[in-house]
């Protein structure tokens, strides 16, 4: 769950809905050659489904007992993260093994900062083995096909980062690969321009609940269930005003 602090309210966006927005964004990217290949639909599928393992977790939101605040996507134990990623990768791989490998690569990338943490050792061992098995099955484990796979994964990584920036409303500049992005009002500005000069409309479902200390999980879930989802709207475009650091 994405939990955006708005002062007197909290904006909640589920991880699967964030992932659907990520697909909207990457479908409009014009700077990544992998999206021009025959594997475009596989990349879009992996992007759209990269957080589907969160569906069960977000359906039963929990509260941080110390603060009364809803737990966000950064919360959760290694065991929970392990289970949800295995679940999500398996779901995608049943449809497309190639897309499943891309989602596994994403799991390893976003939690890369946990490498060396003994609590996460089984996570990295099992997800790596699963990714490599999928890559072996589709003939992309080594050599030039593996380089192609990494070029495809860039698209998933970028889409995830841009969507998170919008959903969280982060105004601070964020860097992903050679791109920089920042929110200005309801507009996501990205440099260098990945969209070929067009403005991309952004739409994602969210719920807005009062920001108060919630007593327990039941109190939070009751509050969330009482709120009708609405569409959070904005746009994304390229902008030269974001300084790109040399790489």
N, C-alpha and C positions, 0 to 999 in steps of 0.2 A: 504494500500500500504506500502510495505517495501521500504525505501529509504536509500541506502547505499552510504555514501560519499566516493568517490575514488580519491579525489583531483580535477582533472579537469573534471571529469565526475561523474554522479550519476547512480547507478544501481537500477532499479525499478523492484520489484517482487510483483505481486498481492497477496493478501491474499489467494484467492482460489488456486493459484499455490503453495504457501507455504504449504497449507494444503495437496495437493497431494504429496509433498515431505515428509511431516510428515507421510503419510501412507506408503510410501516406507521404511522409517526408522523403523516404529513400526512393519512392517511385518517381519523384520529381527531380532527383539528382542527375546532373548531366556531366559531372567531372570524373566519374568513376567508370572506367572502361568495362569493368566486369558486368555492369548493368546493361551493356550493349550486347552481351553474349547470349548464347542459347540457354544459359543457366539463369537468366534474369528471374524467371518465375520461382525458381528454387530459392534464390536470394530473398525475394519478396516473402515467400512462405516462411523462411527461417526468421526473418525480421518480425513478421506478424505474430509468430508463435513462440518467440524466444522466451517469453515469460509465462507461458500457459501453465507451468507447474505451480505458479502462485495462486491459481484460481481457488483452490481449497483453502489456502491460508487467508486470502483476502475476503473470502465469504464468511469467515469467523474472526473478525478483527479483535485484537487484544490490546490491553492497557498496560502501560508501564506503571507498576505499582508505586514507584517512588514519586512520580510526577502527575499521574492521572491522565497523561497524554496518550493518544493512540500510538501504538508501535508502528514505525515506518519500515520501509523495505531494507533499511540498513540494520534493523533489529533482527533478533532470532539467533538461535544457537547453531553450531556447526551441523548438528544432527538434522535440524529442520531444513537448513539450506541444502544439505546432502539429499534428503528425501525429495524435496521439491524439484531440484534440478534433474535427478534421475527420472522422476515422473514426467517432467516436461520433455526431456530428450527422447524418452521412449515413445511418447505420444507423437512427436513430430516424425521420428524415424519410421514409425509404422506407415506413414503416408509417403515419406521421401527420405531415404537414408542419407542422402547428400545434405538435405536441410537439417537432419538430426545431427550430423557431424558439425555443421556450422553453429548450432545451438550449444553443443558440447564445448566447442572452442570458445564461445562467448562465456560460458560458465567458468572456464579456466582463466579467462582474461579478466573478468570483473572481480574475481576473488584472488587475483594474482598476489596482492599485497599480503595474503594470509600464508603464503608459502613459507615454510620454516616453523609454522605454528603446529605443534604436535597434535592438537585437537582437530586440525584440518587435514592431517596426513591421509586418512582413508578417503576423504573427498577427492583430493588430487589424484590419488592412485586409481580410484575406480572411474572417475570421469575421463582421465587420460586414456585408460584402457578402453573405455567405451568409444571415445572419439577415434582412437587408432583402429579399432575393429571396424567401425563404420567406414573410415577412410580406406582401409584395406579392401573392403567389400566393393567400393566404387572405384578402386584403382587410383586413389589420389594420396597414398601414404607418403610417397617419396618423389624426388625429382621435380620435373617441370609441372606435373599435375598438382603437387603440393604447393608450389609457388602460385599456381592459379587459384587454389583453394584459399590461400592467404589473401589474395587480391579480392576474392569474393567476401571473405570475412570482414575486410575493411568496411564494406558497405553496411553490414549489420552493426558493427561497432559505432560507426558514425551516426546511423539512424537512431540507435539507442541513446547516444549522448545528446543529440539535438532534441529528441523527444523529452528526455529527462529535464533538460534546460527549460523547455517551455512549460512542462507540467509542474515543475517546482517553482517557476517564476524567478529563476536565478538571474539577477541583474549583473552579478560579478562575471567577468570574462572567464570562460572555461576553455581549455585546450584539449583537442582530441586529434591525434595524428598531426597534420600540418594545418588544421582548421582551428579557428577561434570563433566563439559564439557568445552572445550576451543578449539578455532580454531588455528591450526598451518599451515600456508600456506593455501592450499585447503583441508586440512584434519581436520575433526572434531574428536577430541580425547575425549573419555568418560571413566570415572572410577566410579565404577567398570565396567568391560567389559560387556555390555548387549548383545553382539552378539556371544558369544561362540567361540571367537577366529577368526572369519571371518572378512574380510574387505568388507564393504557395499558401492557399487557405488552410488553416489548421482547425480541427474540430475533435474534441475528445470528451467523453462522458465523465462527469464528476458529481460529487455530493458535497454540500456545504452544511456543516453542523456547528452548533455553538462551541466556542472554545472555553471550556470549563474543565476542572478536574473531574474525570469520570471515575466513579467509585470502583467499578470492576468491569470485567469483560461484558457481562450481561447488560450493564447500564449503557455501555458504548454501543453494543449491537442493537439495543432498542432504539437509541438515538439515530443510528444509521438507517435502520429499517423504516423509520418514520419519515425519512427525507426522500423526495422524488428526485431522481437523477436529472441533471440538466446538461446542456452542451456548452462546454468552455470553448470559446472561439478566439482565434487570433490569426496571425499570418507569419510567414517566414520569407526572408529575402536576403540576397547578398548585400554587403555593405563594405565600402572601402574605409569606413571610420573605425573599424576594429583593426588594430595593429597586429600584424602577423609576425611573430618572432622568427628569426632565421633558424633553419634546421639542417 
